[in-house]
Amino acid sequence: MCLLHGCFSFPSQEAEKHLSDMVVSKALVAKIDRPMGIICFQSAKDSNDILNSWAMNLEKLLDLVEKSCHQIHKEMMVHKAALKV
């Protein structure tokens, strides 16, 4: 927010009002964190894209868990076989 204030020579409240108006009119996509004085400019993400990303990450996680379980089972079998000999 301070950068907006410095670049455009607006008072902070006026800069925030102009920015808020632009966000409301959908000219910009931004999130304002007033306590920190931070503005995050991001494009809105489609909810389907977000869910697909989560599903892919979950699939990768489950694959790693399955491989880990397989390795643990394999080590237990090798250890049991070594004890019998």
DRENVO-929761 format. One line per field, with one value per residue: residue number from 1; residue in three letters; x, y, z of N, C-alpha, C, CB in turn. Coordinates in Angstrom, 3 decimals. Each point is the difference from the previous one (the first is absolute). Glycine has a CB too. Layout:
seq <- [NUM, ...]
type <- [ALA, ...]
n_u <- [X, ...]
n_v <- [Y, ...]
n_w <- [Z, ...]
ca_u <- [X, ...]
ca_v <- [Y, ...]
ca_w <- [Z, ...]
c_u <- [X, ...]
c_v <- [Y, ...]
c_w <- [Z, ...]
cb_u <- [X, ...]
cb_v <- [Y, ...]
cb_w <- [Z, ...]
***
This chain:
seq <- [1, 2, 3, 4, 5, 6, 7, 8, 9, 10, 11, 12, 13, 14, 15, 16, 17, 18, 19, 20, 21, 22, 23, 24, 25, 26, 27, 28, 29, 30, 31, 32, 33, 34, 35, 36, 37, 38, 39, 40, 41, 42, 43, 44, 45, 46, 47, 48, 49, 50, 51, 52, 53, 54, 55, 56, 57, 58, 59, 60, 61, 62, 63, 64, 65, 66, 67, 68, 69, 70, 71, 72, 73, 74, 75, 76, 77, 78, 79, 80, 81, 82, 83, 84, 85]
type <- [MET, CYS, LEU, LEU, HIS, GLY, CYS, PHE, SER, PHE, PRO, SER, GLN, GLU, ALA, GLU, LYS, HIS, LEU, SER, ASP, MET, VAL, VAL, SER, LYS, ALA, LEU, VAL, ALA, LYS, ILE, ASP, ARG, PRO, MET, GLY, ILE, ILE, CYS, PHE, GLN, SER, ALA, LYS, ASP, SER, ASN, ASP, ILE, LEU, ASN, SER, TRP, ALA, MET, ASN, LEU, GLU, LYS, LEU, LEU, ASP, LEU, VAL, GLU, LYS, SER, CYS, HIS, GLN, ILE, HIS, LYS, GLU, MET, MET, VAL, HIS, LYS, ALA, ALA, LEU, LYS, VAL]
n_u <- [0.830, 2.937, -0.292, -2.677, 1.391, 2.352, -1.618, -1.925, 1.622, -2.482, 0.165, 1.103, -2.888, 0.673, 1.328, -2.554, -1.976, 1.548, 0.051, -3.098, -0.657, 1.751, -1.514, -2.867, 0.761, 1.108, 2.578, 1.315, -0.358, 0.595, -0.169, -0.162, 2.125, -1.889, 2.298, 1.986, -0.919, -1.083, -1.468, 0.045, 0.025, -1.616, -1.090, -2.517, 1.740, -2.501, -1.143, 1.332, 2.889, -0.547, -0.854, 2.529, 1.960, -1.356, 0.246, 3.144, 0.435, -1.637, 1.752, 2.673, -1.142, -0.695, 2.908, 1.352, -1.911, 0.786, 3.094, -0.285, -1.491, 2.261, 2.270, -1.523, -0.325, 3.080, 0.918, -1.909, 1.276, 2.978, -0.694, -1.216, 2.552, 1.988, -1.664, 0.278, 3.307]
n_v <- [-1.182, 1.188, -0.538, 1.671, 2.361, 0.220, -0.058, 2.385, 2.317, -2.251, 1.522, -3.036, 0.866, 0.261, -2.879, -1.386, 1.377, -1.022, -2.971, -0.150, 0.889, -2.357, -2.260, 0.930, -0.176, -3.352, 2.530, -2.487, -3.132, 1.977, -2.041, 3.213, -1.861, 2.940, -1.419, 0.260, 3.068, -2.849, 1.342, -3.484, 1.517, -3.137, 0.073, -0.463, -2.850, -0.664, -0.692, -1.747, 0.932, -0.857, -2.923, -0.569, 0.726, -2.040, -2.378, 0.326, -0.027, -2.706, -1.524, 0.645, -1.158, -2.802, -0.406, 0.334, -2.141, -2.207, 0.308, -0.294, -2.756, -1.216, 0.647, -1.358, -2.729, -0.193, 0.214, -2.361, -2.049, 0.583, -0.551, -2.900, -0.982, 0.739, -1.837, -2.682, 0.130]
n_w <- [0.000, -0.490, -3.148, -0.184, 1.472, -2.133, -2.677, 0.574, 1.990, 1.498, 2.876, 0.342, -0.767, -3.096, -0.251, 1.235, -2.067, -2.533, 1.035, 0.488, -2.932, -1.215, 1.703, -0.931, -3.100, 0.339, -0.201, 1.735, 0.241, 2.912, 2.369, 1.153, 2.024, 1.174, 1.551, -2.452, -1.050, -2.013, -2.620, -0.176, -3.160, 0.204, -2.993, 2.035, 0.282, -2.012, 3.096, -2.383, 0.924, 2.984, -0.748, -1.836, 2.374, 1.971, -2.071, -0.256, 3.134, 0.345, -2.174, 1.565, 2.708, -1.177, -1.292, 2.832, 1.365, -2.109, 0.472, 3.155, -0.182, -1.830, 2.093, 2.442, -1.512, -0.680, 3.011, 0.951, -2.098, 0.921, 3.055, -0.491, -1.625, 2.419, 2.128, -1.831, -0.040]
ca_u <- [-0.830, 0.902, 0.536, -1.050, -0.053, 1.187, 0.067, -1.058, -0.195, -1.335, -0.032, -0.217, -1.426, -0.488, 0.562, -0.749, -1.350, 0.086, 0.305, -1.209, -0.975, 0.437, -0.230, -1.451, -0.441, 0.671, 1.094, 1.181, -0.199, 0.970, -0.385, 0.642, 0.245, 0.160, 0.970, 1.370, 0.214, 0.400, -1.007, 0.378, -0.673, -0.016, -1.173, -0.879, 0.172, -1.231, -0.137, 0.298, 1.459, 0.494, -0.349, 0.822, 1.350, -0.044, -0.168, 1.292, 0.907, -0.454, 0.375, 1.445, 0.201, -0.425, 0.980, 1.176, -0.363, -0.047, 1.380, 0.636, -0.542, 0.589, 1.395, -0.004, -0.388, 1.135, 1.050, -0.438, 0.125, 1.437, 0.453, -0.529, 0.727, 1.355, -0.080, -0.260, 1.209]
ca_v <- [1.182, 1.157, 0.174, 0.690, 1.365, 0.711, 0.078, 0.814, 1.182, -0.002, -0.387, -1.445, -0.327, 0.219, -1.081, -1.213, 0.123, -0.204, -1.408, -0.757, 0.221, -0.757, -1.418, -0.216, 0.079, -1.120, 0.460, -0.631, -1.057, 0.280, -0.167, 1.034, -0.350, 1.321, 0.068, -0.127, 0.986, -0.753, -0.249, -1.141, -0.009, -1.343, -0.307, -0.950, -1.360, -0.749, -0.998, -1.321, -0.129, -0.198, -1.359, -0.932, 0.064, -0.727, -1.422, -0.509, -0.053, -1.097, -1.227, -0.169, -0.355, -1.382, -0.839, -0.078, -0.815, -1.389, -0.451, -0.112, -1.204, -1.148, -0.118, -0.439, -1.412, -0.727, -0.038, -0.906, -1.360, -0.301, -0.124, -1.266, -1.080, -0.025, -0.563, -1.435, -0.685]
ca_w <- [0.000, 0.033, -1.346, -0.764, 0.520, -0.472, -1.465, -0.594, 0.845, 0.603, 1.418, 0.131, -0.042, -1.362, -0.819, 0.342, -0.550, -1.447, -0.221, 0.334, -1.081, -1.176, 0.284, -0.036, -1.396, -0.670, -0.855, 0.596, 0.988, 1.056, 1.395, 0.808, 1.394, 0.628, 1.102, -0.500, -1.047, -1.188, -1.026, -0.841, -1.295, -0.567, -0.805, 0.664, -0.499, -0.180, 1.055, -0.574, -0.073, 1.369, 0.408, -0.774, 0.557, 1.269, -0.299, -0.472, 1.145, 0.842, -0.701, 0.200, 1.402, 0.196, -0.687, 0.880, 1.163, -0.461, -0.214, 1.316, 0.637, -0.700, 0.437, 1.405, -0.016, -0.574, 1.024, 1.069, -0.516, -0.046, 1.384, 0.518, -0.666, 0.560, 1.345, -0.100, -0.475]
c_u <- [0.878, 0.577, -1.021, -0.071, 1.175, 0.025, -0.996, -0.322, -1.437, 0.164, -0.358, -1.466, -0.555, 0.512, -0.751, -1.406, 0.006, 0.264, -1.225, -1.056, 0.368, -0.219, -1.487, -0.515, 0.645, 1.042, 1.320, -0.434, 1.075, -0.602, 0.791, 0.111, 0.303, 1.024, 1.455, 0.324, 0.432, -1.187, 0.520, -0.839, 0.124, -1.216, -0.822, 0.185, -1.363, -0.068, 0.278, 1.501, 0.598, -0.278, 0.811, 1.431, 0.069, -0.103, 1.320, 0.994, -0.368, 0.366, 1.491, 0.299, -0.370, 0.950, 1.257, -0.277, -0.016, 1.407, 0.724, -0.479, 0.588, 1.444, 0.088, -0.330, 1.156, 1.126, -0.373, 0.142, 1.474, 0.525, -0.477, 0.733, 1.413, -0.003, -0.191, 1.249, 1.015]
c_v <- [1.250, 0.278, 0.700, 1.465, 0.807, 0.201, 0.995, 1.265, 0.135, -0.174, -1.490, -0.384, 0.146, -1.097, -1.299, 0.038, -0.238, -1.474, -0.867, 0.140, -0.801, -1.502, -0.320, 0.017, -1.087, 0.446, -0.623, -1.162, 0.207, -0.315, 1.025, -0.505, 1.306, 0.014, -0.057, 1.048, -0.627, -0.159, -1.132, 0.033, -1.401, -0.146, -1.045, -1.376, -0.679, -1.100, -1.407, -0.233, -0.269, -1.428, -1.042, -0.041, -0.768, -1.498, -0.607, -0.118, -1.153, -1.343, -0.284, -0.447, -1.457, -0.977, -0.161, -0.853, -1.476, -0.560, -0.193, -1.251, -1.254, -0.220, -0.492, -1.486, -0.866, -0.139, -0.950, -1.457, -0.423, -0.225, -1.322, -1.183, -0.125, -0.608, -1.516, -0.773, -0.106]
c_w <- [0.000, -1.374, -0.894, 0.404, -0.552, -1.504, -0.580, 0.788, 0.489, 1.500, 0.099, -0.112, -1.411, -0.932, 0.258, -0.580, -1.503, -0.323, 0.280, -1.082, -1.245, 0.186, -0.091, -1.434, -0.869, -1.027, 0.460, 0.880, 1.052, 1.358, 0.800, 1.434, 0.723, 1.132, -0.470, -1.057, -1.316, -0.940, -0.871, -1.266, -0.584, -0.888, 0.744, -0.636, -0.077, 1.058, -0.521, -0.095, 1.374, 0.458, -0.762, 0.519, 1.318, -0.244, -0.473, 1.151, 0.925, -0.626, 0.174, 1.431, 0.248, -0.684, 0.855, 1.232, -0.386, -0.208, 1.330, 0.725, -0.631, 0.459, 1.446, 0.075, -0.514, 1.029, 1.133, -0.443, -0.039, 1.413, 0.608, -0.616, 0.566, 1.399, -0.036, -0.398, 1.075]
cb_u <- [-1.824, 0.554, 1.418, -1.302, -1.157, 1.203, 0.750, -0.918, 1.833, -1.070, -0.675, 2.012, -0.226, -0.077, 2.259, 1.338, -0.593, 0.847, 2.402, 0.491, -0.456, 1.698, 2.033, -0.211, -0.319, -2.069, -1.226, 1.260, -1.004, 1.062, -0.527, -0.908, 0.881, -2.352, -1.709, -0.104, 0.595, 1.754, -0.824, 0.649, 0.482, 1.218, 1.222, -1.669, 2.334, -0.017, -1.676, -2.139, 0.022, -0.377, -2.299, -1.438, 0.361, -1.076, -2.415, -0.422, 0.341, -1.881, -1.843, 0.449, -0.455, -2.368, -0.896, 0.715, -1.365, -2.211, 0.041, 0.187, -2.122, -1.494, 0.630, -0.691, -2.415, -0.607, 0.630, -1.609, -2.104, 0.262, -0.030, -2.242, -1.360, 0.596, -0.953, -2.361, -0.418]
cb_v <- [-1.254, -0.505, -2.060, -2.144, -0.808, -0.939, -2.361, -2.083, 1.117, -0.957, 2.369, -0.103, 0.747, 2.486, 1.113, -0.213, 1.621, 2.362, 0.428, 0.322, 2.299, 1.781, -0.054, 1.052, 2.468, -1.319, 2.172, 2.188, -1.661, 1.782, -2.496, 1.849, -2.354, 0.459, -1.074, -2.437, 1.624, -1.225, 2.424, -1.389, 2.476, -0.933, 0.541, 1.833, -0.130, 0.502, 1.472, 0.095, 1.535, 2.441, 0.795, 0.427, 2.234, 1.976, 0.403, 1.031, 2.480, 1.432, 0.387, 1.762, 2.375, 0.782, 0.764, 2.257, 1.904, 0.459, 1.201, 2.500, 1.229, 0.433, 1.843, 2.312, 0.659, 0.858, 2.359, 1.755, 0.318, 1.372, 2.511, 1.072, 0.366, 2.027, 2.167, 0.508, 0.812]
cb_w <- [1.209, 2.378, 0.291, -0.188, 2.105, 1.921, -0.022, -0.925, -1.248, -2.105, 0.705, 1.433, 2.377, 0.416, 0.036, 2.098, 1.816, -0.283, 0.602, 2.421, 0.897, -0.476, 1.487, 2.269, 0.296, 0.348, -0.443, -0.058, -1.697, -1.412, -0.287, -1.495, -0.570, -0.600, 1.439, 0.484, 1.760, 1.331, 0.020, 2.023, -0.386, 1.996, -2.170, 0.549, 0.983, -2.492, 1.128, -1.295, -1.976, 0.515, 0.552, -1.998, -1.108, 1.104, -0.593, -2.247, -0.155, 0.854, -1.671, -1.743, 0.662, 0.158, -2.229, -0.800, 0.949, -1.096, -2.205, 0.127, 0.526, -1.995, -1.585, 0.764, -0.363, -2.297, -0.574, 0.844, -1.370, -2.106, 0.232, 0.339, -2.087, -1.356, 0.811, -0.606, -2.257]
***
